[in-house]
Amino acid sequence: MQFAGAVLAFRPSINTSGIPDPMFGMGQGRVEGPDSAAQGSDGYGTLLAMAPYRPSGAATATDSMLAVGAPGEDLSTTVDAGAVQVYHVKADQSVVHTQWIDQNVTDVEGEAEPGDFFGQKVAAVNSAPNSVSTAATMRLAVGVPGEEYGAERTESGGVALFSMLGAPGAADSWIEPGHGIPGEPAPRQFVGMSLGSSPSLLFVGMPYGPAQGRAVYGFPWNVAPGGAPTQTFRPGESGIPTDVAAFGATVR
């Protein structure tokens, strides 16, 4: 099926064929989930995010948590609503599916709508890699650039934050223009198309929309719904040139 998508993982070593040594490959049907059937244009693997994971009883972060975005996922008749799948990649290279996340999941903020493209971008972090991992330290951000706020504010967008451990709706949060992200919602801001991470902050790029809101905002990974950024990078401030086109279109 065209553009159904897949993920291939490799070891950081060269094998006897002179290529990176394969570990595993998977599509949407590799492990059980709410929708294990691959479909055309799901875009499974459009964006990936991985963070080291230290299980209880382990001396170090021996494992990893992997988030896979499928922004073209259709939820029943809701076309291109999008979804994210989370996997536990163990030290023995086995893979366990742990979460399916979309906006129809119990207690998750919002509601899945056509063209939301939930999972177009994802970012993940372990904010305390030297400690046993918890729901508070294993965090995931999901961009929803197609989120709308009425007919006059199409594709304004937003960002959902979750724990990579436990039920998705148990520790989620939501930020959007006018609700955490400075400024007001406006058409075609596409918030969630540009995400980056550091151990302490999630960075959200705002290259589109009203000029006064264009910046890169840094939020604590456990920010409350609608919580304010703690760091801002804006053209014309702190040595950043004023005449910058699409500032924040890509952040890492």
Buried (B, 14 or more C-beta within 10 A) or exposed (E): EEEBBEBEBBEEEEEEEEEBEEEEEBBBEBEEBEBEEBBEBBBBBBBEBBBBBBEEEEEEBEBBBBBBBBBBBBBEEBBBBBBBBBBBBBEEEEBEBBBBBBBBBEEBBBEBBBBBBBBBBBBBBBBBBEEBBBBEBBBBBBBBBBBBBEEEBBBBBBBBBBBBBBBBEEBBBBBBBBBBBBBBBBBEBBBBBBBBBBEEBBBBBBBBBEEEBBBBBBBBBBBEBEBBBEEBBBBEEEEEEEEEEEBBBEBE
